[in-house]
Amino acid sequence: MKYGIFSDVHGNIDALERVITTLEEAGADQYICLGDVVGYGACPEEVCVRVRDLAQVTILGNHDAAVSGRMDYSYYYDAARNALDLHTKLVSSETLEWLKSLPYRHNDTVNDVMFCHGSPVNLEEFEYVFAVEQAQRLTHHFDELAQVTFIGHSHLTKSFALTQTTATEVTGDVLELDLDKKYIITVGSVGQPRDYDARSCCGTFDTETRRFEFHRVAYPVHQAADRILERGLAHSFAKRLFLGV
């Protein structure tokens, strides 16, 4: 089976549509969204409806939790908090109930795969894993981890191979998994990349070959940015789309 995996759409419908086409062309059998469907972007309802119709599994992200009333976001910086306040008003009651129902994780025990938004430990805390030091702490939970855990949250493509005592960063557009190790693979962001590449990012994972591939996808950034400004959201949310930060 081939999973099409994507994360952090953040209300960017223009990017999402291009990513869906890419994953379809790559032969994805099932679609997994790793959360943060809402937040920052201009089209939260449109994105939620599209993801709900497409994905076999959608994981709860921190922005989804905020909009659906499952976490306190009063400490977020003003622009992000204002976007979440607006998204709460823009989404339908059906979408709100869907966001309230999303799980913190999903396990494919047959293929030894786990999907979550941030760190697979302390799921409700939405902790980041984008540095070797953070991955190193996960070695203390080595026996509890699936052979591969797919995450989002950081909007980066930082990934790590773990043994019981060590964590090592792994790089490349294609990752061939060693069955003697466990992996934390960050799939990047559809709607707001932050790795200095403005293209959307997603991935495919073949459960038989244990091969993961990143896919970078160009989309009409100007159109997505214009939508953000038309909604009255922060100019910085539009500007960063061009920079990939």
RAWO-V742718 format. One record per run of one state. SS is the DSSP state (A for helix, B for strand, O for the rest). FROM is the first residue (numbers start at 1). LEN is the number of residues. Records with the same first field share a line. If there is no record, write none. Layout:
# RAWO-V742718
SS=FROM-LEN ; FROM-LEN
This chain:
# RAWO-V742718
O=1-1 ; 7-6 ; 26-4 ; 34-10 ; 55-2 ; 60-2 ; 68-10 ; 91-2 ; 102-1 ; 104-1 ; 109-4 ; 117-6 ; 126-6 ; 145-3 ; 152-7 ; 163-4 ; 171-3 ; 177-5 ; 187-13 ; 207-4 ; 218-3 ; 231-4 ; 244-2
B=2-5 ; 30-4 ; 57-3 ; 103-1 ; 105-4 ; 113-4 ; 148-4 ; 159-4 ; 167-4 ; 174-3 ; 182-5 ; 200-7 ; 211-7
A=13-13 ; 44-11 ; 62-6 ; 78-13 ; 93-9 ; 123-3 ; 132-13 ; 221-10 ; 235-9
